[in-house]
Structures are given as structure tokens and as C-alpha cells.
């Protein structure tokens, strides 16, 4: 599904990713763990196509397409979704409007007709209820005045509404208390499917107690340093990242 | 309100060019170029006006010749050549149609291109439309229904003929001809406009709407609107404006006067998309408009809502004189400028009565190389006990070459007044655009979504059908400002 080969990428001209290689198959859940500054968030932005994050070498293939030069909306149309570490506020645009606009933009990209208002509201109601979210939240401006937990839940709600093929979760656990973490993890687990993969980017092992990964990678100094099973996450929790950064823990 | 699917669809289908930029091929009758006393006599004679009206026009014209151009606005343009424009133009073969069936089909087609099919509006929306095509009001619908309610809704020319006492009493009572040079020119050469009278205790049974359109080349449009709301009455009035593409700059100098008696309420909404000029700043309308309302009675209320997206230069300050005790004035504004457009707009809230309240919410959006200024005055007279004003001015910048300015004037002569002023300036952030695009929303659609969100507080004060149109206009006027 996703194949990253020898990826080099720069942010504002500074090389952050230095030869990253990674492959995710359909239905798999991969976790990328690493210390601060290792290039975790850069990887998520490069995959989503953010301006200013430039691929200088290597190749990213998604569903058979070379996506390196694609606009963010084209990647979204192919099925890539990024749950933001810091979700953005859009004042005056209600969450419902935002969701509906996004759902219809994707449908349009696929040549489908717009969703009927009735179907949309039904879908939205169902997904909101699954995440234990208050309906009032849909009438508020996107992320405006939301608590940290609400913002993350809103990311998972969008994930549930847009049904992507690859969901990248960038530090979704940061800023969440244990209850919110459980709700968010349950929401993600409910979306696990044969034809949907996840790339979970996290600093801590904590989230992986609730979302069990198939594969764990350690990212440091812009490269994958080691790959293993879920037990690797526990090892990192125990020993820290010192082995990979060359610094004392 | 949210951006609807229909809006998105409609926007997607729109040509990148100015949509209303077509010219109707109808034979026009027009006076020679320029303005002098003979031209004014001709206008007055063409309209079959009584002698007192001609006298009033001539008095204004003589005063106009002595007046300087207003200079306070932050706008730049070459001096106007008043003698290089036509002051009277009327479609030739129209002789006061009694119903839509008598209207030249080409005219109706023009309105359809503008998206205001009169027939449909008449049947479906229940909006009575007084359409001003260049200078003569060509069609008035729903007269009868309004007549039953005692509401007068007619062209100003008819009102001069049929209701001379009211016109003598009220016209020029809120905006005197001496007010400013543009208003003075209007008083001398106005060719048509609308008169609305709502009798005591009547709630106008429908939204009243007028579409203004400048068609003929080098024709100034000088319409005049007068609305009188008697005690305890209510009226909502909608005004929309468009003009075809022209290379030269055309002058539009309108005057609007509103009068609200005890407990009366007037809601006046404008969506203005006069031709803004091309992307190099060539052509476009000079929109120099004087709009003012007076809350004469106690507990009267006047509410202005405007969406200004067009015109090369917009110069207008819809204002409220709060004379009656406990009266209320409101001003909700969205002004969007792109390319080389200039807007200097705002309001004046003049508090004279006790316990008067005013609220100002202004949203300015600048893109391209445009300049957008909010200019507003809040004046509290010495006797205006317990007056209150709340002002909020938000500016949104798109790109790096545009300007946003906020110029609030406050004159307070009563220490018991409460005045609040909030102002913000922000940029459409890369974060917001990326967030939307990562959800599959293309960049221009994302910008429209963000800007509509920014304007929401104002747009929701517009009547439903106008709100949809206004959202479309937001999209059209911002085309080409991202990417």
C-alpha cells in the first residue's frame, strides 16, 4: 500500500529525513517511535504533502502512484489522512460544515455525487455517538475553544467520516489524559480493517497499550534504525532512545 | 450559515471572469454628455416632474458647483471629469409596463443572467422587486399585495408625481443636498430610485428588493432611495447591484435615506458587486454612496447589513442618527477587496437620545494589491445619557501585498456612556489551508471556506436568499488570490 524508499527530505532547506525506507501493507498497523527531533512529524507532513517539506531524493509510492509531487488534496483523494498533532482552528466554520465540505470534496474527486443531507446527518450522528461526543460540538467552529482531548477526538471523528486507506496519527496521544486516550484508541480500533492501514507516530509506548501495532520502527537521525514487533516498544520504554541517538539516557 | 452544496456547485460552474459582465442590446435614449442646468431641465422634463422638483434640483446643482471633493478617504484616483459622462439614459421602448408580460424579454433575460429571474422570484420567493435598469424603473411586482397592506413601494419618479407631500417632507431631510459633493450631485441629477412607505403598525408582508444595474457606457447611476417607516411598523429591504465590464470608470453616486418613527424597525441589506475593474486595475465602478438613517422615534431601530465585493473604489458609510430615546442602530459589514480595488467604508453612529445603543461589526478582507479601510465614527452627544456602543473591526489579509487599515473616531461628550472597541488583524494561515487541503478540500475552496467563516457573523444577518448569493460572491471575488 505504502512504500517509502531511501527518502531524503528537507524542511526550509535543512535535511531532516536522511534515507528513510519503510513499507506498509494493507491492513497493517505500524508504529514509529523516536526521540524529539528525529524527524517523526516531518515524515507525517512529507507524506501529507505540506508546502515547504520537499523530497530531495528517494520515492514515495502509495497505491501504485508516485505521490512525491502531488498536492495535499490529491493525496487525500487517494486515501491518505493525517491526524494532526496540533489540530488547526478555523473560526466561524462549524465542524459540521467542515466535515460535509470534506466528505463532498472527496466524493467529487472520485466522480461521485454529493452526499444527501439526510445521509450525511445520519453518518455524522452515528460516528459522533461512537466517539462519545456531544452533538453541540458539531455546531462550534472547527477546533475553536476545544480542549486538547476534544481536538484529538475531532481528528478521530474526521478519520471515521472520511474513511481513508492510510491513516497517519501524529502524536495523537500527546496532551490526552488516560480516559481520553482510551476513547481515542477505541475509536481508532473500531476503524481497523483489512483494507485500511495505520501509521502511528508516538514518543511514548503508552498509546500502544491500547492500539496494538503489528510492526514497530525506531526513527532516529532521519532514518529507521530498527524494526521489530510490539515487544520493541516495551524495550524502548525500558531503555529509552539512548542506544539510537548515541547520547546517554 | 454554512456554505451550501448548491453554492459550491454554482461557484464551480462560474467562469473565472466577472459573471455579470455582459451588455444588453436594447435601444437606449440618452441625453447629451455632461451636466449643466439644461441637462437637469431635460431630466426633469423627461420625468414629467412638477416645478418644485426642478427647482430643488437646480438649487442642488448650483451648490454642487461650489463644493470641494471629499478628501478624507484613503483612496487614490484621478480627478473625476463630470462633463465626460451621461446623466440620463433610458431604455427606449419601455412605456411603464403594467406587468412582467409587457417587459422587453431582453431585459428579463438580463436579469436571468444575473441570477434574479423575476418570474421565479415573483412566484416562488415572494419578493417584490423594483428593478432599476439604468435610470428608469422598468418593472414593479407585487404592487397589489403591498397595496392591500397599505404599503407604498414604487419608483421615486412615481412618488414625486403621486405622493408629492411626502417627498417634499422627507426627501433630503436625512441627507441634505449640502451634505457632501457626491450626495449633492445626486440631488441635482438623480434619475430614479425607490420610495417605500410603511404605515403605522404594519409589518411589511414581504421582503422588498431592488436590483440596480448600470448598463449604458459612461452612464452615471444616481439613484435615490427613501424609506419611511411609521410608528410600530417593520420593513426589510434588500438591494443588489451589478454592472457590466467597461474599460472606463463609471460613477455611481447614490443617496439612501431611512426614517424610522416610534417603535419602527428598518432592516436594510446590500449586496454590492459592481464591476471591480480588471486584474490590472483598469476600469471599474466608483461607488460613492451616502446612506443614512434616522431613528426619529422612541425605541426605533435601523440595521444596515452590507456585503461589498465589487467596485474599483467603494466610499460609503451607512450611518444612524439615534435621535429617539432607547433607539438602536446596527451596522454589519463585509468588505472584500482584491487586485487593485480600494474600499474606504464604515459607519457613523450619532447618539443623541437617552439610552441609545449601537453595534458595529466590520469584517474587512484584503487580497491582491488592494487596500481596505474601516472608517467609523461614534459620537455621543452631551444629552445622550447612558448611551452604549460596541464596535468590532476584524481584518483578514490574504497574501503579502495588500493593506488593511482601521480608523475609528470616537467623540464622547457624556461621561456616562459605555464604549467598547475591539479590533483584530489576522492572516489566512498556511496551517489553516493545509489542514483543509489534507482533508481533500482544494485550495481555492479552502480559502472560500475560511473567509466565509471569518464573515459568518455578518452574513447571518442577511436574509436567506441573499446569504447564499453573498457566499458565492466571496468565492468569486477571491479567485486567483491563492496558489
Contacts between the chains, C-beta under 8 A, distances in Angstrom:
chain1	res1	chain2	res2	distance
A	48	B	434	7.9
A	48	B	438	5.0
A	49	B	437	7.9
A	49	B	438	7.7
A	50	B	434	5.4
A	50	B	438	7.9
A	51	B	430	6.7
A	51	B	434	7.1
A	71	B	437	6.9
A	71	B	442	7.9
A	71	B	443	7.7
A	72	B	434	6.3
A	72	B	437	3.9
A	72	B	438	4.9
A	73	B	437	4.7
A	73	B	438	7.9
A	73	B	440	5.3
A	73	B	441	6.3
A	73	B	442	4.9
A	73	B	443	7.3
A	75	B	438	7.8
A	76	B	437	7.2
A	76	B	438	5.9
A	76	B	439	6.0
A	76	B	440	3.6
A	77	B	440	5.5
A	81	B	438	7.5
A	81	B	439	7.8
A	82	B	438	5.2
A	84	B	435	6.8
A	84	B	438	8.0
A	87	B	435	7.4
A	88	B	429	7.6
A	88	B	431	4.7
A	88	B	432	5.4
A	88	B	434	7.8
A	88	B	435	4.0
A	89	B	432	7.9
A	90	B	432	5.7
A	90	B	435	7.3
A	90	B	436	7.5
A	90	B	449	7.5
A	90	B	450	6.0
A	90	B	453	5.6
A	91	B	453	5.8
A	91	B	454	6.8
A	92	B	452	7.3
A	92	B	453	3.1
A	92	B	454	5.6
A	92	B	455	7.2
A	92	B	456	3.8
A	92	B	457	7.0
A	93	B	2	7.8
A	93	B	449	5.8
A	93	B	450	6.9
A	93	B	452	7.2
A	93	B	453	3.5
A	93	B	456	7.6
A	94	B	2	6.1
A	96	B	2	6.9
A	97	B	2	3.6
A	97	B	3	6.4
A	97	B	449	7.6
A	98	B	436	7.8
A	98	B	439	7.6
A	98	B	449	7.4
A	100	B	2	7.4
A	100	B	5	7.8
A	101	B	3	6.8
A	101	B	8	7.6
A	101	B	436	7.9
A	101	B	441	5.7
A	101	B	445	7.3
A	101	B	449	5.9
A	102	B	436	7.7
A	102	B	439	3.9
A	102	B	440	5.6
A	102	B	441	5.8
A	104	B	5	6.4
A	104	B	8	7.2
A	105	B	439	7.2
A	105	B	440	4.3
A	105	B	441	4.6
A	105	B	442	6.8
A	105	B	445	6.8
A	106	B	439	8.0
A	106	B	440	4.3
A	109	B	440	6.3
A	114	B	5	5.1
A	114	B	9	8.0
A	141	B	453	6.9
A	158	B	439	6.6
A	162	B	439	6.7
A	162	B	440	7.3
